[in-house]
Amino acid sequence: MVTSARPSLAAIFLLFLSLLNIATASPLPDDHVNKTLVARTQTLITEKRYEAYLKKYFPATDHYLFYSGGAEDQVKAFKAKNPSYYYYDDLFNAYNENHLWYKAYNEETDLDDGEASSKALALTASG
């Protein structure tokens, strides 16, 4: 049996993928860990639900702050002097379990949708 010293086309292709940081994957065999996968029951939160949340817990829509990229430091400085104003982070990013977010949404079933929340914030503020 004579083998060629030239690399095969498949080997060259895999080398090319590895250089581009692209990984190939093969499917796992059926039931490879003897467990059944169960689909999550989470659903995306809709714009309407975000709007209802904002109106209920943050009704002062004239105190919503909007800013462009790179201006977050200015917003934080403004908020330091005007704590009754809100920006996206205050409304939607729950850093502790006391945030109003947890009164309105269930972590196990409600899946956050950043685009819908941003649209709801703009719609609620503009009336």
PyMOL commands that place a pseudoatom at each C-alpha (Angstrom):
pseudoatom trace, name=CA, resn=MET, resi=1, chain=A, elem=C, hetatm=0, pos=[0.000, 0.000, 0.000]
pseudoatom trace, name=CA, resn=VAL, resi=2, chain=A, elem=C, hetatm=0, pos=[1.475, 3.307, -1.092]
pseudoatom trace, name=CA, resn=THR, resi=3, chain=A, elem=C, hetatm=0, pos=[0.382, 6.504, 0.671]
pseudoatom trace, name=CA, resn=SER, resi=4, chain=A, elem=C, hetatm=0, pos=[0.740, 9.931, -0.762]
pseudoatom trace, name=CA, resn=ALA, resi=5, chain=A, elem=C, hetatm=0, pos=[2.742, 12.561, 1.107]
pseudoatom trace, name=CA, resn=ARG, resi=6, chain=A, elem=C, hetatm=0, pos=[0.327, 15.223, -0.117]
pseudoatom trace, name=CA, resn=PRO, resi=7, chain=A, elem=C, hetatm=0, pos=[-2.364, 16.278, 2.359]
pseudoatom trace, name=CA, resn=SER, resi=8, chain=A, elem=C, hetatm=0, pos=[-5.888, 15.403, 1.414]
pseudoatom trace, name=CA, resn=LEU, resi=9, chain=A, elem=C, hetatm=0, pos=[-8.385, 18.008, 0.313]
pseudoatom trace, name=CA, resn=ALA, resi=10, chain=A, elem=C, hetatm=0, pos=[-10.361, 17.464, 3.545]
pseudoatom trace, name=CA, resn=ALA, resi=11, chain=A, elem=C, hetatm=0, pos=[-7.258, 18.086, 5.657]
pseudoatom trace, name=CA, resn=ILE, resi=12, chain=A, elem=C, hetatm=0, pos=[-6.511, 21.303, 3.792]
pseudoatom trace, name=CA, resn=PHE, resi=13, chain=A, elem=C, hetatm=0, pos=[-10.122, 22.431, 4.255]
pseudoatom trace, name=CA, resn=LEU, resi=14, chain=A, elem=C, hetatm=0, pos=[-10.039, 21.704, 8.005]
pseudoatom trace, name=CA, resn=LEU, resi=15, chain=A, elem=C, hetatm=0, pos=[-6.742, 23.535, 8.331]
pseudoatom trace, name=CA, resn=PHE, resi=16, chain=A, elem=C, hetatm=0, pos=[-8.279, 26.525, 6.528]
pseudoatom trace, name=CA, resn=LEU, resi=17, chain=A, elem=C, hetatm=0, pos=[-11.273, 26.496, 8.920]
pseudoatom trace, name=CA, resn=SER, resi=18, chain=A, elem=C, hetatm=0, pos=[-9.009, 26.316, 11.960]
pseudoatom trace, name=CA, resn=LEU, resi=19, chain=A, elem=C, hetatm=0, pos=[-7.032, 29.316, 10.753]
pseudoatom trace, name=CA, resn=LEU, resi=20, chain=A, elem=C, hetatm=0, pos=[-10.266, 31.281, 10.455]
pseudoatom trace, name=CA, resn=ASN, resi=21, chain=A, elem=C, hetatm=0, pos=[-11.353, 30.143, 13.906]
pseudoatom trace, name=CA, resn=ILE, resi=22, chain=A, elem=C, hetatm=0, pos=[-14.351, 28.306, 12.503]
pseudoatom trace, name=CA, resn=ALA, resi=23, chain=A, elem=C, hetatm=0, pos=[-15.277, 25.105, 14.247]
pseudoatom trace, name=CA, resn=THR, resi=24, chain=A, elem=C, hetatm=0, pos=[-17.023, 22.134, 12.730]
pseudoatom trace, name=CA, resn=ALA, resi=25, chain=A, elem=C, hetatm=0, pos=[-19.312, 19.979, 14.797]
pseudoatom trace, name=CA, resn=SER, resi=26, chain=A, elem=C, hetatm=0, pos=[-20.778, 16.558, 14.453]
pseudoatom trace, name=CA, resn=PRO, resi=27, chain=A, elem=C, hetatm=0, pos=[-24.155, 15.664, 15.886]
pseudoatom trace, name=CA, resn=LEU, resi=28, chain=A, elem=C, hetatm=0, pos=[-24.208, 13.835, 19.193]
pseudoatom trace, name=CA, resn=PRO, resi=29, chain=A, elem=C, hetatm=0, pos=[-25.616, 10.326, 19.188]
pseudoatom trace, name=CA, resn=ASP, resi=30, chain=A, elem=C, hetatm=0, pos=[-29.219, 9.985, 20.285]
pseudoatom trace, name=CA, resn=ASP, resi=31, chain=A, elem=C, hetatm=0, pos=[-29.590, 10.007, 24.060]
pseudoatom trace, name=CA, resn=HIS, resi=32, chain=A, elem=C, hetatm=0, pos=[-25.832, 10.176, 24.630]
pseudoatom trace, name=CA, resn=VAL, resi=33, chain=A, elem=C, hetatm=0, pos=[-26.230, 11.093, 28.308]
pseudoatom trace, name=CA, resn=ASN, resi=34, chain=A, elem=C, hetatm=0, pos=[-29.370, 9.076, 28.970]
pseudoatom trace, name=CA, resn=LYS, resi=35, chain=A, elem=C, hetatm=0, pos=[-31.414, 12.219, 29.532]
pseudoatom trace, name=CA, resn=THR, resi=36, chain=A, elem=C, hetatm=0, pos=[-34.309, 13.697, 27.656]
pseudoatom trace, name=CA, resn=LEU, resi=37, chain=A, elem=C, hetatm=0, pos=[-34.090, 17.341, 26.696]
pseudoatom trace, name=CA, resn=VAL, resi=38, chain=A, elem=C, hetatm=0, pos=[-37.100, 19.415, 27.610]
pseudoatom trace, name=CA, resn=ALA, resi=39, chain=A, elem=C, hetatm=0, pos=[-37.967, 22.599, 25.765]
pseudoatom trace, name=CA, resn=ARG, resi=40, chain=A, elem=C, hetatm=0, pos=[-38.046, 25.747, 27.880]
pseudoatom trace, name=CA, resn=THR, resi=41, chain=A, elem=C, hetatm=0, pos=[-41.386, 27.359, 28.397]
pseudoatom trace, name=CA, resn=GLN, resi=42, chain=A, elem=C, hetatm=0, pos=[-40.003, 30.892, 28.221]
pseudoatom trace, name=CA, resn=THR, resi=43, chain=A, elem=C, hetatm=0, pos=[-41.588, 33.422, 25.911]
pseudoatom trace, name=CA, resn=LEU, resi=44, chain=A, elem=C, hetatm=0, pos=[-40.383, 36.869, 24.901]
pseudoatom trace, name=CA, resn=ILE, resi=45, chain=A, elem=C, hetatm=0, pos=[-41.900, 39.796, 26.745]
pseudoatom trace, name=CA, resn=THR, resi=46, chain=A, elem=C, hetatm=0, pos=[-43.974, 41.860, 24.308]
pseudoatom trace, name=CA, resn=GLU, resi=47, chain=A, elem=C, hetatm=0, pos=[-43.868, 45.619, 23.773]
pseudoatom trace, name=CA, resn=LYS, resi=48, chain=A, elem=C, hetatm=0, pos=[-47.375, 45.889, 25.255]
pseudoatom trace, name=CA, resn=ARG, resi=49, chain=A, elem=C, hetatm=0, pos=[-46.267, 44.195, 28.476]
pseudoatom trace, name=CA, resn=TYR, resi=50, chain=A, elem=C, hetatm=0, pos=[-43.219, 46.461, 28.702]
pseudoatom trace, name=CA, resn=GLU, resi=51, chain=A, elem=C, hetatm=0, pos=[-45.464, 49.498, 28.193]
pseudoatom trace, name=CA, resn=ALA, resi=52, chain=A, elem=C, hetatm=0, pos=[-47.810, 48.321, 30.959]
pseudoatom trace, name=CA, resn=TYR, resi=53, chain=A, elem=C, hetatm=0, pos=[-44.801, 47.785, 33.274]
pseudoatom trace, name=CA, resn=LEU, resi=54, chain=A, elem=C, hetatm=0, pos=[-43.456, 51.277, 32.573]
pseudoatom trace, name=CA, resn=LYS, resi=55, chain=A, elem=C, hetatm=0, pos=[-46.848, 52.965, 33.073]
pseudoatom trace, name=CA, resn=LYS, resi=56, chain=A, elem=C, hetatm=0, pos=[-47.480, 51.108, 36.321]
pseudoatom trace, name=CA, resn=TYR, resi=57, chain=A, elem=C, hetatm=0, pos=[-44.082, 51.405, 38.006]
pseudoatom trace, name=CA, resn=PHE, resi=58, chain=A, elem=C, hetatm=0, pos=[-42.560, 54.480, 36.310]
pseudoatom trace, name=CA, resn=PRO, resi=59, chain=A, elem=C, hetatm=0, pos=[-45.517, 56.729, 35.390]
pseudoatom trace, name=CA, resn=ALA, resi=60, chain=A, elem=C, hetatm=0, pos=[-43.499, 59.991, 35.233]
pseudoatom trace, name=CA, resn=THR, resi=61, chain=A, elem=C, hetatm=0, pos=[-42.713, 59.608, 31.535]
pseudoatom trace, name=CA, resn=ASP, resi=62, chain=A, elem=C, hetatm=0, pos=[-41.346, 63.149, 31.378]
pseudoatom trace, name=CA, resn=HIS, resi=63, chain=A, elem=C, hetatm=0, pos=[-38.497, 61.905, 33.600]
pseudoatom trace, name=CA, resn=TYR, resi=64, chain=A, elem=C, hetatm=0, pos=[-37.228, 59.262, 31.169]
pseudoatom trace, name=CA, resn=LEU, resi=65, chain=A, elem=C, hetatm=0, pos=[-33.726, 60.012, 29.915]
pseudoatom trace, name=CA, resn=PHE, resi=66, chain=A, elem=C, hetatm=0, pos=[-32.674, 59.124, 26.393]
pseudoatom trace, name=CA, resn=TYR, resi=67, chain=A, elem=C, hetatm=0, pos=[-29.080, 59.352, 25.288]
pseudoatom trace, name=CA, resn=SER, resi=68, chain=A, elem=C, hetatm=0, pos=[-26.862, 58.356, 22.417]
pseudoatom trace, name=CA, resn=GLY, resi=69, chain=A, elem=C, hetatm=0, pos=[-23.912, 56.001, 22.576]
pseudoatom trace, name=CA, resn=GLY, resi=70, chain=A, elem=C, hetatm=0, pos=[-20.957, 57.233, 24.563]
pseudoatom trace, name=CA, resn=ALA, resi=71, chain=A, elem=C, hetatm=0, pos=[-23.012, 59.639, 26.693]
pseudoatom trace, name=CA, resn=GLU, resi=72, chain=A, elem=C, hetatm=0, pos=[-23.648, 57.330, 29.636]
pseudoatom trace, name=CA, resn=ASP, resi=73, chain=A, elem=C, hetatm=0, pos=[-21.215, 59.229, 31.870]
pseudoatom trace, name=CA, resn=GLN, resi=74, chain=A, elem=C, hetatm=0, pos=[-23.181, 62.439, 31.247]
pseudoatom trace, name=CA, resn=VAL, resi=75, chain=A, elem=C, hetatm=0, pos=[-26.433, 60.660, 32.110]
pseudoatom trace, name=CA, resn=LYS, resi=76, chain=A, elem=C, hetatm=0, pos=[-24.963, 59.341, 35.365]
pseudoatom trace, name=CA, resn=ALA, resi=77, chain=A, elem=C, hetatm=0, pos=[-23.697, 62.817, 36.267]
pseudoatom trace, name=CA, resn=PHE, resi=78, chain=A, elem=C, hetatm=0, pos=[-27.142, 64.294, 35.552]
pseudoatom trace, name=CA, resn=LYS, resi=79, chain=A, elem=C, hetatm=0, pos=[-28.843, 61.575, 37.611]
pseudoatom trace, name=CA, resn=ALA, resi=80, chain=A, elem=C, hetatm=0, pos=[-26.515, 62.249, 40.533]
pseudoatom trace, name=CA, resn=LYS, resi=81, chain=A, elem=C, hetatm=0, pos=[-28.041, 65.744, 40.730]
pseudoatom trace, name=CA, resn=ASN, resi=82, chain=A, elem=C, hetatm=0, pos=[-31.554, 64.691, 39.606]
pseudoatom trace, name=CA, resn=PRO, resi=83, chain=A, elem=C, hetatm=0, pos=[-32.315, 61.266, 41.121]
pseudoatom trace, name=CA, resn=SER, resi=84, chain=A, elem=C, hetatm=0, pos=[-36.009, 61.335, 40.136]
pseudoatom trace, name=CA, resn=TYR, resi=85, chain=A, elem=C, hetatm=0, pos=[-35.046, 60.769, 36.462]
pseudoatom trace, name=CA, resn=TYR, resi=86, chain=A, elem=C, hetatm=0, pos=[-34.721, 57.320, 34.896]
pseudoatom trace, name=CA, resn=TYR, resi=87, chain=A, elem=C, hetatm=0, pos=[-32.703, 55.914, 32.067]
pseudoatom trace, name=CA, resn=TYR, resi=88, chain=A, elem=C, hetatm=0, pos=[-32.811, 52.458, 30.518]
pseudoatom trace, name=CA, resn=ASP, resi=89, chain=A, elem=C, hetatm=0, pos=[-30.578, 50.885, 33.137]
pseudoatom trace, name=CA, resn=ASP, resi=90, chain=A, elem=C, hetatm=0, pos=[-32.817, 52.016, 36.004]
pseudoatom trace, name=CA, resn=LEU, resi=91, chain=A, elem=C, hetatm=0, pos=[-35.934, 50.700, 34.331]
pseudoatom trace, name=CA, resn=PHE, resi=92, chain=A, elem=C, hetatm=0, pos=[-34.883, 47.357, 32.917]
pseudoatom trace, name=CA, resn=ASN, resi=93, chain=A, elem=C, hetatm=0, pos=[-31.635, 46.131, 34.472]
pseudoatom trace, name=CA, resn=ALA, resi=94, chain=A, elem=C, hetatm=0, pos=[-32.447, 44.474, 37.780]
pseudoatom trace, name=CA, resn=TYR, resi=95, chain=A, elem=C, hetatm=0, pos=[-29.219, 44.291, 39.761]
pseudoatom trace, name=CA, resn=ASN, resi=96, chain=A, elem=C, hetatm=0, pos=[-30.889, 43.006, 42.931]
pseudoatom trace, name=CA, resn=GLU, resi=97, chain=A, elem=C, hetatm=0, pos=[-34.022, 41.107, 43.916]
pseudoatom trace, name=CA, resn=ASN, resi=98, chain=A, elem=C, hetatm=0, pos=[-35.737, 44.280, 45.188]
pseudoatom trace, name=CA, resn=HIS, resi=99, chain=A, elem=C, hetatm=0, pos=[-36.026, 45.779, 41.704]
pseudoatom trace, name=CA, resn=LEU, resi=100, chain=A, elem=C, hetatm=0, pos=[-39.574, 46.408, 40.454]
pseudoatom trace, name=CA, resn=TRP, resi=101, chain=A, elem=C, hetatm=0, pos=[-38.799, 44.175, 37.497]
pseudoatom trace, name=CA, resn=TYR, resi=102, chain=A, elem=C, hetatm=0, pos=[-39.385, 41.112, 39.663]
pseudoatom trace, name=CA, resn=LYS, resi=103, chain=A, elem=C, hetatm=0, pos=[-42.872, 42.298, 40.610]
pseudoatom trace, name=CA, resn=ALA, resi=104, chain=A, elem=C, hetatm=0, pos=[-43.866, 42.460, 36.953]
pseudoatom trace, name=CA, resn=TYR, resi=105, chain=A, elem=C, hetatm=0, pos=[-42.032, 39.513, 35.417]
pseudoatom trace, name=CA, resn=ASN, resi=106, chain=A, elem=C, hetatm=0, pos=[-41.230, 35.911, 36.208]
pseudoatom trace, name=CA, resn=GLU, resi=107, chain=A, elem=C, hetatm=0, pos=[-37.617, 34.951, 35.564]
pseudoatom trace, name=CA, resn=GLU, resi=108, chain=A, elem=C, hetatm=0, pos=[-38.552, 31.389, 34.732]
pseudoatom trace, name=CA, resn=THR, resi=109, chain=A, elem=C, hetatm=0, pos=[-41.171, 32.122, 32.076]
pseudoatom trace, name=CA, resn=ASP, resi=110, chain=A, elem=C, hetatm=0, pos=[-40.486, 35.655, 30.812]
pseudoatom trace, name=CA, resn=LEU, resi=111, chain=A, elem=C, hetatm=0, pos=[-37.576, 36.133, 28.450]
pseudoatom trace, name=CA, resn=ASP, resi=112, chain=A, elem=C, hetatm=0, pos=[-36.230, 39.677, 28.174]
pseudoatom trace, name=CA, resn=ASP, resi=113, chain=A, elem=C, hetatm=0, pos=[-36.310, 41.312, 24.727]
pseudoatom trace, name=CA, resn=GLY, resi=114, chain=A, elem=C, hetatm=0, pos=[-34.022, 44.347, 24.547]
pseudoatom trace, name=CA, resn=GLU, resi=115, chain=A, elem=C, hetatm=0, pos=[-35.444, 45.612, 21.273]
pseudoatom trace, name=CA, resn=ALA, resi=116, chain=A, elem=C, hetatm=0, pos=[-39.057, 45.419, 22.472]
pseudoatom trace, name=CA, resn=SER, resi=117, chain=A, elem=C, hetatm=0, pos=[-38.191, 47.140, 25.759]
pseudoatom trace, name=CA, resn=SER, resi=118, chain=A, elem=C, hetatm=0, pos=[-36.410, 49.976, 23.935]
pseudoatom trace, name=CA, resn=LYS, resi=119, chain=A, elem=C, hetatm=0, pos=[-39.373, 50.474, 21.606]
pseudoatom trace, name=CA, resn=ALA, resi=120, chain=A, elem=C, hetatm=0, pos=[-41.794, 50.407, 24.536]
pseudoatom trace, name=CA, resn=LEU, resi=121, chain=A, elem=C, hetatm=0, pos=[-39.712, 53.000, 26.372]
pseudoatom trace, name=CA, resn=ALA, resi=122, chain=A, elem=C, hetatm=0, pos=[-39.834, 55.336, 23.368]
pseudoatom trace, name=CA, resn=LEU, resi=123, chain=A, elem=C, hetatm=0, pos=[-43.553, 54.745, 22.784]
pseudoatom trace, name=CA, resn=THR, resi=124, chain=A, elem=C, hetatm=0, pos=[-44.444, 55.266, 26.432]
pseudoatom trace, name=CA, resn=ALA, resi=125, chain=A, elem=C, hetatm=0, pos=[-42.408, 58.465, 26.701]
pseudoatom trace, name=CA, resn=SER, resi=126, chain=A, elem=C, hetatm=0, pos=[-43.843, 59.930, 23.512]
pseudoatom trace, name=CA, resn=GLY, resi=127, chain=A, elem=C, hetatm=0, pos=[-47.415, 59.163, 24.481]
for i in range(1, 127): cmd.bond("trace and resi %d" % i, "trace and resi %d" % (i + 1))
show_as sticks, trace
zoom trace
